[in-house]
């Protein structure tokens, strides 16, 4: 590591909070209305990570906008019932915050839903910067959202690390020039993330403390 890491950029869904069941259920609910019996759980796994616009436009450009509305309505209604924090996340993020690290969320979700997840898990107190789909023209893996977060935090890419559960996060970090870190609890699996050659892979969130040189409290 050429320069000590001072800044951590986190994906939210599937990384800090477990929204996997919410996302899968929201896709299945929506697609069943338009394509009864066509999509199962395994069919929607590739949809985890890309924006809703990319996913639904890829399925049916004509009805994409309508399907997104159905998805988001159901997703918000079910959010608090199905979302939970991954083990060790709160303690690790709190420790990083207490030790003066700069922290940001960089998500492909719209801002209202990102904030809803942060508040539900009590993580909102630790993040001064949240970059959602609403703040950018181009989502991850484009470097724009990461670069915007770094600018607002007053950080450079060579002192930052992007942590996420999807290839969009790893490639976004590489495109922005940050260190990159995958999480082994990704729904797509450790082997999938390793294909994109992140600098690190976490087996548990607390492993991050060793990477940045902080002892757990």
mmCIF file of the C-alpha atoms, coordinates in Angstrom:
data_MODEL
# 
_entry.id   MODEL 
# 
loop_
_atom_site.group_PDB 
_atom_site.id 
_atom_site.type_symbol 
_atom_site.label_atom_id 
_atom_site.label_alt_id 
_atom_site.label_comp_id 
_atom_site.label_asym_id 
_atom_site.label_entity_id 
_atom_site.label_seq_id 
_atom_site.pdbx_PDB_ins_code 
_atom_site.Cartn_x 
_atom_site.Cartn_y 
_atom_site.Cartn_z 
_atom_site.occupancy 
_atom_site.B_iso_or_equiv 
_atom_site.pdbx_formal_charge 
_atom_site.auth_seq_id 
_atom_site.auth_comp_id 
_atom_site.auth_asym_id 
_atom_site.auth_atom_id 
_atom_site.pdbx_PDB_model_num 
ATOM 1   C CA . UNK A 1 1   ? 0.000   0.000   0.000   1.00 0.00 ? 1   UNK A CA 1 
ATOM 2   C CA . UNK A 1 2   ? 1.668   3.177   -1.227  1.00 0.00 ? 2   UNK A CA 1 
ATOM 3   C CA . UNK A 1 3   ? -0.373  5.578   0.853   1.00 0.00 ? 3   UNK A CA 1 
ATOM 4   C CA . UNK A 1 4   ? -2.310  5.079   4.077   1.00 0.00 ? 4   UNK A CA 1 
ATOM 5   C CA . UNK A 1 5   ? -6.043  4.763   3.535   1.00 0.00 ? 5   UNK A CA 1 
ATOM 6   C CA . UNK A 1 6   ? -7.991  7.652   5.044   1.00 0.00 ? 6   UNK A CA 1 
ATOM 7   C CA . UNK A 1 7   ? -11.227 7.337   3.106   1.00 0.00 ? 7   UNK A CA 1 
ATOM 8   C CA . UNK A 1 8   ? -13.690 4.480   2.725   1.00 0.00 ? 8   UNK A CA 1 
ATOM 9   C CA . UNK A 1 9   ? -16.428 4.428   0.099   1.00 0.00 ? 9   UNK A CA 1 
ATOM 10  C CA . UNK A 1 10  ? -19.134 1.840   0.719   1.00 0.00 ? 10  UNK A CA 1 
ATOM 11  C CA . UNK A 1 11  ? -21.786 0.366   -1.455  1.00 0.00 ? 11  UNK A CA 1 
ATOM 12  C CA . UNK A 1 12  ? -24.925 -0.076  0.659   1.00 0.00 ? 12  UNK A CA 1 
ATOM 13  C CA . UNK A 1 13  ? -27.173 -2.902  -0.526  1.00 0.00 ? 13  UNK A CA 1 
ATOM 14  C CA . UNK A 1 14  ? -25.583 -6.309  -0.113  1.00 0.00 ? 14  UNK A CA 1 
ATOM 15  C CA . UNK A 1 15  ? -22.504 -4.761  1.492   1.00 0.00 ? 15  UNK A CA 1 
ATOM 16  C CA . UNK A 1 16  ? -23.555 -2.983  4.693   1.00 0.00 ? 16  UNK A CA 1 
ATOM 17  C CA . UNK A 1 17  ? -27.208 -3.951  4.814   1.00 0.00 ? 17  UNK A CA 1 
ATOM 18  C CA . UNK A 1 18  ? -28.858 -7.173  3.726   1.00 0.00 ? 18  UNK A CA 1 
ATOM 19  C CA . UNK A 1 19  ? -31.395 -6.132  1.118   1.00 0.00 ? 19  UNK A CA 1 
ATOM 20  C CA . UNK A 1 20  ? -31.005 -9.297  -0.945  1.00 0.00 ? 20  UNK A CA 1 
ATOM 21  C CA . UNK A 1 21  ? -34.402 -10.755 -0.093  1.00 0.00 ? 21  UNK A CA 1 
ATOM 22  C CA . UNK A 1 22  ? -36.083 -7.367  -0.570  1.00 0.00 ? 22  UNK A CA 1 
ATOM 23  C CA . UNK A 1 23  ? -34.551 -6.897  -4.020  1.00 0.00 ? 23  UNK A CA 1 
ATOM 24  C CA . UNK A 1 24  ? -35.264 -10.442 -5.190  1.00 0.00 ? 24  UNK A CA 1 
ATOM 25  C CA . UNK A 1 25  ? -38.852 -10.274 -3.932  1.00 0.00 ? 25  UNK A CA 1 
ATOM 26  C CA . UNK A 1 26  ? -39.374 -6.856  -5.550  1.00 0.00 ? 26  UNK A CA 1 
ATOM 27  C CA . UNK A 1 27  ? -38.155 -8.124  -8.919  1.00 0.00 ? 27  UNK A CA 1 
ATOM 28  C CA . UNK A 1 28  ? -40.271 -11.268 -8.741  1.00 0.00 ? 28  UNK A CA 1 
ATOM 29  C CA . UNK A 1 29  ? -43.350 -9.291  -7.686  1.00 0.00 ? 29  UNK A CA 1 
ATOM 30  C CA . UNK A 1 30  ? -42.911 -6.901  -10.611 1.00 0.00 ? 30  UNK A CA 1 
ATOM 31  C CA . UNK A 1 31  ? -42.009 -9.400  -13.302 1.00 0.00 ? 31  UNK A CA 1 
ATOM 32  C CA . UNK A 1 32  ? -44.820 -11.772 -12.334 1.00 0.00 ? 32  UNK A CA 1 
ATOM 33  C CA . UNK A 1 33  ? -47.292 -9.028  -13.230 1.00 0.00 ? 33  UNK A CA 1 
ATOM 34  C CA . UNK A 1 34  ? -45.855 -8.647  -16.727 1.00 0.00 ? 34  UNK A CA 1 
ATOM 35  C CA . UNK A 1 35  ? -44.466 -12.125 -17.453 1.00 0.00 ? 35  UNK A CA 1 
ATOM 36  C CA . UNK A 1 36  ? -46.399 -14.660 -15.343 1.00 0.00 ? 36  UNK A CA 1 
ATOM 37  C CA . UNK A 1 37  ? -44.378 -17.777 -14.580 1.00 0.00 ? 37  UNK A CA 1 
ATOM 38  C CA . UNK A 1 38  ? -41.356 -16.700 -16.624 1.00 0.00 ? 38  UNK A CA 1 
ATOM 39  C CA . UNK A 1 39  ? -38.901 -15.530 -13.948 1.00 0.00 ? 39  UNK A CA 1 
ATOM 40  C CA . UNK A 1 40  ? -37.635 -17.454 -10.909 1.00 0.00 ? 40  UNK A CA 1 
ATOM 41  C CA . UNK A 1 41  ? -35.174 -16.528 -8.159  1.00 0.00 ? 41  UNK A CA 1 
ATOM 42  C CA . UNK A 1 42  ? -32.122 -17.625 -10.119 1.00 0.00 ? 42  UNK A CA 1 
ATOM 43  C CA . UNK A 1 43  ? -33.248 -15.599 -13.124 1.00 0.00 ? 43  UNK A CA 1 
ATOM 44  C CA . UNK A 1 44  ? -33.185 -12.309 -11.220 1.00 0.00 ? 44  UNK A CA 1 
ATOM 45  C CA . UNK A 1 45  ? -29.768 -12.735 -9.570  1.00 0.00 ? 45  UNK A CA 1 
ATOM 46  C CA . UNK A 1 46  ? -27.980 -11.078 -12.537 1.00 0.00 ? 46  UNK A CA 1 
ATOM 47  C CA . UNK A 1 47  ? -30.193 -8.029  -11.902 1.00 0.00 ? 47  UNK A CA 1 
ATOM 48  C CA . UNK A 1 48  ? -28.489 -7.431  -8.533  1.00 0.00 ? 48  UNK A CA 1 
ATOM 49  C CA . UNK A 1 49  ? -26.154 -4.448  -8.935  1.00 0.00 ? 49  UNK A CA 1 
ATOM 50  C CA . UNK A 1 50  ? -27.181 -2.663  -12.137 1.00 0.00 ? 50  UNK A CA 1 
ATOM 51  C CA . UNK A 1 51  ? -29.637 0.215   -12.003 1.00 0.00 ? 51  UNK A CA 1 
ATOM 52  C CA . UNK A 1 52  ? -33.347 -0.480  -12.348 1.00 0.00 ? 52  UNK A CA 1 
ATOM 53  C CA . UNK A 1 53  ? -33.291 1.494   -15.597 1.00 0.00 ? 53  UNK A CA 1 
ATOM 54  C CA . UNK A 1 54  ? -30.636 -0.792  -17.081 1.00 0.00 ? 54  UNK A CA 1 
ATOM 55  C CA . UNK A 1 55  ? -32.420 -3.946  -15.951 1.00 0.00 ? 55  UNK A CA 1 
ATOM 56  C CA . UNK A 1 56  ? -35.945 -3.116  -17.051 1.00 0.00 ? 56  UNK A CA 1 
ATOM 57  C CA . UNK A 1 57  ? -34.904 -1.436  -20.285 1.00 0.00 ? 57  UNK A CA 1 
ATOM 58  C CA . UNK A 1 58  ? -33.028 -4.626  -21.072 1.00 0.00 ? 58  UNK A CA 1 
ATOM 59  C CA . UNK A 1 59  ? -36.200 -6.653  -20.529 1.00 0.00 ? 59  UNK A CA 1 
ATOM 60  C CA . UNK A 1 60  ? -38.769 -4.413  -22.233 1.00 0.00 ? 60  UNK A CA 1 
ATOM 61  C CA . UNK A 1 61  ? -37.919 -0.863  -23.206 1.00 0.00 ? 61  UNK A CA 1 
ATOM 62  C CA . UNK A 1 62  ? -41.556 0.004   -23.887 1.00 0.00 ? 62  UNK A CA 1 
ATOM 63  C CA . UNK A 1 63  ? -42.759 -0.896  -20.395 1.00 0.00 ? 63  UNK A CA 1 
ATOM 64  C CA . UNK A 1 64  ? -39.578 -0.168  -18.444 1.00 0.00 ? 64  UNK A CA 1 
ATOM 65  C CA . UNK A 1 65  ? -40.774 3.047   -16.815 1.00 0.00 ? 65  UNK A CA 1 
ATOM 66  C CA . UNK A 1 66  ? -44.022 1.460   -15.687 1.00 0.00 ? 66  UNK A CA 1 
ATOM 67  C CA . UNK A 1 67  ? -42.225 -1.612  -14.300 1.00 0.00 ? 67  UNK A CA 1 
ATOM 68  C CA . UNK A 1 68  ? -39.806 0.589   -12.357 1.00 0.00 ? 68  UNK A CA 1 
ATOM 69  C CA . UNK A 1 69  ? -42.755 2.312   -10.677 1.00 0.00 ? 69  UNK A CA 1 
ATOM 70  C CA . UNK A 1 70  ? -44.296 -1.034  -9.708  1.00 0.00 ? 70  UNK A CA 1 
ATOM 71  C CA . UNK A 1 71  ? -40.933 -2.239  -8.372  1.00 0.00 ? 71  UNK A CA 1 
ATOM 72  C CA . UNK A 1 72  ? -40.256 0.899   -6.315  1.00 0.00 ? 72  UNK A CA 1 
ATOM 73  C CA . UNK A 1 73  ? -43.748 1.010   -4.807  1.00 0.00 ? 73  UNK A CA 1 
ATOM 74  C CA . UNK A 1 74  ? -43.501 -2.583  -3.620  1.00 0.00 ? 74  UNK A CA 1 
ATOM 75  C CA . UNK A 1 75  ? -39.875 -2.151  -2.535  1.00 0.00 ? 75  UNK A CA 1 
ATOM 76  C CA . UNK A 1 76  ? -40.656 0.810   -0.277  1.00 0.00 ? 76  UNK A CA 1 
ATOM 77  C CA . UNK A 1 77  ? -43.734 -0.897  1.190   1.00 0.00 ? 77  UNK A CA 1 
ATOM 78  C CA . UNK A 1 78  ? -41.748 -4.016  2.135   1.00 0.00 ? 78  UNK A CA 1 
ATOM 79  C CA . UNK A 1 79  ? -38.452 -2.292  3.017   1.00 0.00 ? 79  UNK A CA 1 
ATOM 80  C CA . UNK A 1 80  ? -38.559 -2.259  6.802   1.00 0.00 ? 80  UNK A CA 1 
ATOM 81  C CA . UNK A 1 81  ? -39.912 -5.804  6.982   1.00 0.00 ? 81  UNK A CA 1 
ATOM 82  C CA . UNK A 1 82  ? -37.161 -7.382  4.899   1.00 0.00 ? 82  UNK A CA 1 
ATOM 83  C CA . UNK A 1 83  ? -34.004 -5.286  5.420   1.00 0.00 ? 83  UNK A CA 1 
ATOM 84  C CA . UNK A 1 84  ? -31.450 -5.997  8.135   1.00 0.00 ? 84  UNK A CA 1 
ATOM 85  C CA . UNK A 1 85  ? -27.826 -5.139  8.866   1.00 0.00 ? 85  UNK A CA 1 
ATOM 86  C CA . UNK A 1 86  ? -25.079 -7.668  8.209   1.00 0.00 ? 86  UNK A CA 1 
ATOM 87  C CA . UNK A 1 87  ? -23.226 -8.992  11.258  1.00 0.00 ? 87  UNK A CA 1 
ATOM 88  C CA . UNK A 1 88  ? -20.469 -6.737  12.564  1.00 0.00 ? 88  UNK A CA 1 
ATOM 89  C CA . UNK A 1 89  ? -21.292 -3.814  10.286  1.00 0.00 ? 89  UNK A CA 1 
ATOM 90  C CA . UNK A 1 90  ? -22.474 -1.333  12.904  1.00 0.00 ? 90  UNK A CA 1 
ATOM 91  C CA . UNK A 1 91  ? -19.516 -1.974  15.219  1.00 0.00 ? 91  UNK A CA 1 
ATOM 92  C CA . UNK A 1 92  ? -16.983 -1.724  12.395  1.00 0.00 ? 92  UNK A CA 1 
ATOM 93  C CA . UNK A 1 93  ? -18.409 1.465   10.903  1.00 0.00 ? 93  UNK A CA 1 
ATOM 94  C CA . UNK A 1 94  ? -18.644 3.026   14.365  1.00 0.00 ? 94  UNK A CA 1 
ATOM 95  C CA . UNK A 1 95  ? -14.988 2.173   15.043  1.00 0.00 ? 95  UNK A CA 1 
ATOM 96  C CA . UNK A 1 96  ? -13.881 3.672   11.723  1.00 0.00 ? 96  UNK A CA 1 
ATOM 97  C CA . UNK A 1 97  ? -15.887 6.819   12.460  1.00 0.00 ? 97  UNK A CA 1 
ATOM 98  C CA . UNK A 1 98  ? -14.438 7.115   15.967  1.00 0.00 ? 98  UNK A CA 1 
ATOM 99  C CA . UNK A 1 99  ? -10.944 6.838   14.514  1.00 0.00 ? 99  UNK A CA 1 
ATOM 100 C CA . UNK A 1 100 ? -11.452 9.759   12.166  1.00 0.00 ? 100 UNK A CA 1 
ATOM 101 C CA . UNK A 1 101 ? -11.803 7.986   8.840   1.00 0.00 ? 101 UNK A CA 1 
ATOM 102 C CA . UNK A 1 102 ? -13.777 9.733   6.099   1.00 0.00 ? 102 UNK A CA 1 
ATOM 103 C CA . UNK A 1 103 ? -16.806 7.635   5.172   1.00 0.00 ? 103 UNK A CA 1 
ATOM 104 C CA . UNK A 1 104 ? -19.227 7.817   2.253   1.00 0.00 ? 104 UNK A CA 1 
ATOM 105 C CA . UNK A 1 105 ? -21.982 5.756   0.693   1.00 0.00 ? 105 UNK A CA 1 
ATOM 106 C CA . UNK A 1 106 ? -21.831 5.305   -3.090  1.00 0.00 ? 106 UNK A CA 1 
ATOM 107 C CA . UNK A 1 107 ? -24.983 3.537   -4.278  1.00 0.00 ? 107 UNK A CA 1 
ATOM 108 C CA . UNK A 1 108 ? -26.909 2.892   -7.488  1.00 0.00 ? 108 UNK A CA 1 
ATOM 109 C CA . UNK A 1 109 ? -30.199 3.329   -5.592  1.00 0.00 ? 109 UNK A CA 1 
ATOM 110 C CA . UNK A 1 110 ? -32.244 6.534   -5.482  1.00 0.00 ? 110 UNK A CA 1 
ATOM 111 C CA . UNK A 1 111 ? -31.514 8.759   -2.500  1.00 0.00 ? 111 UNK A CA 1 
ATOM 112 C CA . UNK A 1 112 ? -34.758 8.257   -0.559  1.00 0.00 ? 112 UNK A CA 1 
ATOM 113 C CA . UNK A 1 113 ? -34.293 4.493   -0.457  1.00 0.00 ? 113 UNK A CA 1 
ATOM 114 C CA . UNK A 1 114 ? -30.607 4.768   0.475   1.00 0.00 ? 114 UNK A CA 1 
ATOM 115 C CA . UNK A 1 115 ? -31.431 7.057   3.396   1.00 0.00 ? 115 UNK A CA 1 
ATOM 116 C CA . UNK A 1 116 ? -34.283 4.769   4.445   1.00 0.00 ? 116 UNK A CA 1 
ATOM 117 C CA . UNK A 1 117 ? -31.854 1.854   4.750   1.00 0.00 ? 117 UNK A CA 1 
ATOM 118 C CA . UNK A 1 118 ? -29.269 3.896   6.650   1.00 0.00 ? 118 UNK A CA 1 
ATOM 119 C CA . UNK A 1 119 ? -31.836 5.196   9.139   1.00 0.00 ? 119 UNK A CA 1 
ATOM 120 C CA . UNK A 1 120 ? -33.382 1.765   9.653   1.00 0.00 ? 120 UNK A CA 1 
ATOM 121 C CA . UNK A 1 121 ? -29.989 0.293   10.632  1.00 0.00 ? 121 UNK A CA 1 
ATOM 122 C CA . UNK A 1 122 ? -28.867 3.393   12.562  1.00 0.00 ? 122 UNK A CA 1 
ATOM 123 C CA . UNK A 1 123 ? -25.891 3.851   10.251  1.00 0.00 ? 123 UNK A CA 1 
ATOM 124 C CA . UNK A 1 124 ? -26.935 7.301   9.057   1.00 0.00 ? 124 UNK A CA 1 
ATOM 125 C CA . UNK A 1 125 ? -25.061 8.965   11.945  1.00 0.00 ? 125 UNK A CA 1 
ATOM 126 C CA . UNK A 1 126 ? -21.702 7.879   10.511  1.00 0.00 ? 126 UNK A CA 1 
ATOM 127 C CA . UNK A 1 127 ? -21.995 9.087   6.912   1.00 0.00 ? 127 UNK A CA 1 
ATOM 128 C CA . UNK A 1 128 ? -21.708 12.759  6.031   1.00 0.00 ? 128 UNK A CA 1 
ATOM 129 C CA . UNK A 1 129 ? -21.592 12.039  2.297   1.00 0.00 ? 129 UNK A CA 1 
ATOM 130 C CA . UNK A 1 130 ? -24.140 9.931   0.417   1.00 0.00 ? 130 UNK A CA 1 
ATOM 131 C CA . UNK A 1 131 ? -23.929 9.661   -3.355  1.00 0.00 ? 131 UNK A CA 1 
ATOM 132 C CA . UNK A 1 132 ? -26.988 8.019   -4.856  1.00 0.00 ? 132 UNK A CA 1 
ATOM 133 C CA . UNK A 1 133 ? -28.307 7.653   -8.393  1.00 0.00 ? 133 UNK A CA 1 
ATOM 134 C CA . UNK A 1 134 ? -29.983 11.044  -7.991  1.00 0.00 ? 134 UNK A CA 1 
ATOM 135 C CA . UNK A 1 135 ? -26.671 12.908  -7.718  1.00 0.00 ? 135 UNK A CA 1 
ATOM 136 C CA . UNK A 1 136 ? -24.958 11.609  -10.853 1.00 0.00 ? 136 UNK A CA 1 
ATOM 137 C CA . UNK A 1 137 ? -25.367 11.257  -14.596 1.00 0.00 ? 137 UNK A CA 1 
ATOM 138 C CA . UNK A 1 138 ? -23.526 7.928   -14.718 1.00 0.00 ? 138 UNK A CA 1 
ATOM 139 C CA . UNK A 1 139 ? -23.759 5.098   -12.178 1.00 0.00 ? 139 UNK A CA 1 
ATOM 140 C CA . UNK A 1 140 ? -20.997 2.674   -11.161 1.00 0.00 ? 140 UNK A CA 1 
ATOM 141 C CA . UNK A 1 141 ? -18.867 1.276   -12.772 1.00 0.00 ? 141 UNK A CA 1 
ATOM 142 C CA . UNK A 1 142 ? -18.413 4.755   -14.203 1.00 0.00 ? 142 UNK A CA 1 
ATOM 143 C CA . UNK A 1 143 ? -16.031 6.636   -11.883 1.00 0.00 ? 143 UNK A CA 1 
ATOM 144 C CA . UNK A 1 144 ? -18.330 9.673   -11.594 1.00 0.00 ? 144 UNK A CA 1 
ATOM 145 C CA . UNK A 1 145 ? -20.090 8.756   -8.309  1.00 0.00 ? 145 UNK A CA 1 
ATOM 146 C CA . UNK A 1 146 ? -16.818 7.779   -6.629  1.00 0.00 ? 146 UNK A CA 1 
ATOM 147 C CA . UNK A 1 147 ? -15.091 10.930  -7.836  1.00 0.00 ? 147 UNK A CA 1 
ATOM 148 C CA . UNK A 1 148 ? -17.971 13.040  -6.552  1.00 0.00 ? 148 UNK A CA 1 
ATOM 149 C CA . UNK A 1 149 ? -17.773 11.392  -3.125  1.00 0.00 ? 149 UNK A CA 1 
ATOM 150 C CA . UNK A 1 150 ? -14.001 11.917  -2.978  1.00 0.00 ? 150 UNK A CA 1 
ATOM 151 C CA . UNK A 1 151 ? -14.394 15.571  -3.924  1.00 0.00 ? 151 UNK A CA 1 
ATOM 152 C CA . UNK A 1 152 ? -16.978 16.187  -1.188  1.00 0.00 ? 152 UNK A CA 1 
ATOM 153 C CA . UNK A 1 153 ? -14.777 14.418  1.372   1.00 0.00 ? 153 UNK A CA 1 
ATOM 154 C CA . UNK A 1 154 ? -11.660 16.319  0.287   1.00 0.00 ? 154 UNK A CA 1 
ATOM 155 C CA . UNK A 1 155 ? -9.836  13.074  -0.483  1.00 0.00 ? 155 UNK A CA 1 
ATOM 156 C CA . UNK A 1 156 ? -7.737  11.770  -3.350  1.00 0.00 ? 156 UNK A CA 1 
ATOM 157 C CA . UNK A 1 157 ? -8.217  8.400   -5.000  1.00 0.00 ? 157 UNK A CA 1 
ATOM 158 C CA . UNK A 1 158 ? -4.850  7.048   -3.849  1.00 0.00 ? 158 UNK A CA 1 
ATOM 159 C CA . UNK A 1 159 ? -5.928  7.281   -0.188  1.00 0.00 ? 159 UNK A CA 1 
ATOM 160 C CA . UNK A 1 160 ? -9.359  5.720   -0.713  1.00 0.00 ? 160 UNK A CA 1 
ATOM 161 C CA . UNK A 1 161 ? -10.852 2.246   -0.941  1.00 0.00 ? 161 UNK A CA 1 
ATOM 162 C CA . UNK A 1 162 ? -14.159 1.201   -2.505  1.00 0.00 ? 162 UNK A CA 1 
ATOM 163 C CA . UNK A 1 163 ? -15.935 -1.652  -0.706  1.00 0.00 ? 163 UNK A CA 1 
ATOM 164 C CA . UNK A 1 164 ? -18.784 -3.530  -2.350  1.00 0.00 ? 164 UNK A CA 1 
ATOM 165 C CA . UNK A 1 165 ? -20.530 -6.792  -3.134  1.00 0.00 ? 165 UNK A CA 1 
ATOM 166 C CA . UNK A 1 166 ? -20.737 -6.518  -6.906  1.00 0.00 ? 166 UNK A CA 1 
ATOM 167 C CA . UNK A 1 167 ? -18.453 -6.197  -9.903  1.00 0.00 ? 167 UNK A CA 1 
ATOM 168 C CA . UNK A 1 168 ? -19.790 -2.670  -10.471 1.00 0.00 ? 168 UNK A CA 1 
ATOM 169 C CA . UNK A 1 169 ? -18.135 -1.666  -7.195  1.00 0.00 ? 169 UNK A CA 1 
ATOM 170 C CA . UNK A 1 170 ? -14.790 -3.251  -8.023  1.00 0.00 ? 170 UNK A CA 1 
ATOM 171 C CA . UNK A 1 171 ? -14.683 -1.856  -11.543 1.00 0.00 ? 171 UNK A CA 1 
ATOM 172 C CA . UNK A 1 172 ? -15.899 1.529   -10.314 1.00 0.00 ? 172 UNK A CA 1 
ATOM 173 C CA . UNK A 1 173 ? -13.013 1.636   -7.863  1.00 0.00 ? 173 UNK A CA 1 
ATOM 174 C CA . UNK A 1 174 ? -10.496 0.644   -10.517 1.00 0.00 ? 174 UNK A CA 1 
ATOM 175 C CA . UNK A 1 175 ? -11.872 3.262   -12.917 1.00 0.00 ? 175 UNK A CA 1 
ATOM 176 C CA . UNK A 1 176 ? -11.621 5.941   -10.222 1.00 0.00 ? 176 UNK A CA 1 
ATOM 177 C CA . UNK A 1 177 ? -8.126  4.868   -9.166  1.00 0.00 ? 177 UNK A CA 1 
ATOM 178 C CA . UNK A 1 178 ? -8.982  3.748   -5.626  1.00 0.00 ? 178 UNK A CA 1 
ATOM 179 C CA . UNK A 1 179 ? -8.099  0.545   -3.841  1.00 0.00 ? 179 UNK A CA 1 
ATOM 180 C CA . UNK A 1 180 ? -10.875 -2.035  -4.143  1.00 0.00 ? 180 UNK A CA 1 
ATOM 181 C CA . UNK A 1 181 ? -12.419 -4.503  -1.733  1.00 0.00 ? 181 UNK A CA 1 
ATOM 182 C CA . UNK A 1 182 ? -15.070 -7.166  -2.223  1.00 0.00 ? 182 UNK A CA 1 
ATOM 183 C CA . UNK A 1 183 ? -17.172 -8.853  0.447   1.00 0.00 ? 183 UNK A CA 1 
ATOM 184 C CA . UNK A 1 184 ? -17.402 -12.643 0.588   1.00 0.00 ? 184 UNK A CA 1 
ATOM 185 C CA . UNK A 1 185 ? -21.053 -12.497 1.683   1.00 0.00 ? 185 UNK A CA 1 
ATOM 186 C CA . UNK A 1 186 ? -21.998 -11.187 -1.748  1.00 0.00 ? 186 UNK A CA 1 
ATOM 187 C CA . UNK A 1 187 ? -25.022 -13.068 -3.061  1.00 0.00 ? 187 UNK A CA 1 
ATOM 188 C CA . UNK A 1 188 ? -23.022 -13.760 -6.231  1.00 0.00 ? 188 UNK A CA 1 
ATOM 189 C CA . UNK A 1 189 ? -20.237 -15.388 -4.226  1.00 0.00 ? 189 UNK A CA 1 
ATOM 190 C CA . UNK A 1 190 ? -16.549 -14.901 -3.512  1.00 0.00 ? 190 UNK A CA 1 
ATOM 191 C CA . UNK A 1 191 ? -15.410 -16.656 -6.696  1.00 0.00 ? 191 UNK A CA 1 
ATOM 192 C CA . UNK A 1 192 ? -17.493 -14.289 -8.803  1.00 0.00 ? 192 UNK A CA 1 
ATOM 193 C CA . UNK A 1 193 ? -15.880 -11.210 -7.241  1.00 0.00 ? 193 UNK A CA 1 
ATOM 194 C CA . UNK A 1 194 ? -12.381 -12.654 -7.477  1.00 0.00 ? 194 UNK A CA 1 
ATOM 195 C CA . UNK A 1 195 ? -12.699 -12.622 -11.274 1.00 0.00 ? 195 UNK A CA 1 
ATOM 196 C CA . UNK A 1 196 ? -12.489 -8.817  -11.090 1.00 0.00 ? 196 UNK A CA 1 
ATOM 197 C CA . UNK A 1 197 ? -9.287  -8.892  -9.019  1.00 0.00 ? 197 UNK A CA 1 
ATOM 198 C CA . UNK A 1 198 ? -10.121 -6.626  -6.066  1.00 0.00 ? 198 UNK A CA 1 
ATOM 199 C CA . UNK A 1 199 ? -7.181  -5.669  -3.849  1.00 0.00 ? 199 UNK A CA 1 
ATOM 200 C CA . UNK A 1 200 ? -8.903  -7.269  -0.864  1.00 0.00 ? 200 UNK A CA 1 
ATOM 201 C CA . UNK A 1 201 ? -11.839 -9.519  -0.027  1.00 0.00 ? 201 UNK A CA 1 
ATOM 202 C CA . UNK A 1 202 ? -13.456 -9.434  3.413   1.00 0.00 ? 202 UNK A CA 1 
ATOM 203 C CA . UNK A 1 203 ? -14.649 -12.590 5.127   1.00 0.00 ? 203 UNK A CA 1 
ATOM 204 C CA . UNK A 1 204 ? -16.283 -10.447 7.802   1.00 0.00 ? 204 UNK A CA 1 
ATOM 205 C CA . UNK A 1 205 ? -16.702 -6.686  8.040   1.00 0.00 ? 205 UNK A CA 1 
ATOM 206 C CA . UNK A 1 206 ? -14.273 -6.400  10.960  1.00 0.00 ? 206 UNK A CA 1 
ATOM 207 C CA . UNK A 1 207 ? -11.465 -7.541  8.623   1.00 0.00 ? 207 UNK A CA 1 
ATOM 208 C CA . UNK A 1 208 ? -11.577 -4.026  7.232   1.00 0.00 ? 208 UNK A CA 1 
ATOM 209 C CA . UNK A 1 209 ? -10.074 -2.673  10.456  1.00 0.00 ? 209 UNK A CA 1 
ATOM 210 C CA . UNK A 1 210 ? -6.879  -4.651  9.895   1.00 0.00 ? 210 UNK A CA 1 
ATOM 211 C CA . UNK A 1 211 ? -6.639  -3.442  6.287   1.00 0.00 ? 211 UNK A CA 1 
ATOM 212 C CA . UNK A 1 212 ? -6.718  0.216   7.335   1.00 0.00 ? 212 UNK A CA 1 
ATOM 213 C CA . UNK A 1 213 ? -4.619  -0.327  10.454  1.00 0.00 ? 213 UNK A CA 1 
ATOM 214 C CA . UNK A 1 214 ? -7.164  0.076   13.251  1.00 0.00 ? 214 UNK A CA 1 
ATOM 215 C CA . UNK A 1 215 ? -7.556  -2.235  16.235  1.00 0.00 ? 215 UNK A CA 1 
ATOM 216 C CA . UNK A 1 216 ? -11.139 -3.227  16.998  1.00 0.00 ? 216 UNK A CA 1 
ATOM 217 C CA . UNK A 1 217 ? -12.675 -1.542  20.021  1.00 0.00 ? 217 UNK A CA 1 
# 
